[in-house]
Amino acid sequence: MLLQKLYAYHAWANNDLFHKLATLDQDRHKAELHTALRLVNHYHVVARIFAAHLTGAPHGYTSDNTDGTPTLSELRAAVASSDQWYLDYVRGVSPGDLTQAVAFTFTDGDKGYMTREEMLTHVALHGGYHRGEIGRILWQLSITPPWDTFAVHLHQTEPTRRQRGTQQSVPA
């Protein structure tokens, strides 16, 4: 299922980003690291909010970010736990449940209505958007950001794709 591959990629990309952020000089790049942590924390909070929407549970957030900023290690652990939750969810959700629409309320009070599949897609794309922002920050520091693409993930996790890529495609 595509959502399972998408969430495997999402978790892989998050892990790769945390690995890169851990290499930053925390004194020299204090402001940039703080901005990066705020961005990751934001998309993590949004992921937790949508996990609550998916399960019908209250999420307890009043905003799409927290007042305080977690440390790199705290955030890494929280994001890894959230990523595992999503991996488990997409492995277990039925195709019928994916098409079910759910009404919910955003933290700003606006009403929302999305299918579970749309919510899952939103969470993954939202995280990718903000990882891209962090990649831009890294480029501005002359640090090469992680190679955060779905194609790279697929070829790193399934290296036999490279061999299959040398075979001629046969039209259907």
Helices and strands as residue ranges (DSSP letters): H 2-21, H 30-55, H 72-92, H 95-98, E 101-105, E 111-115, H 116-140, H 150-157, H 160-165
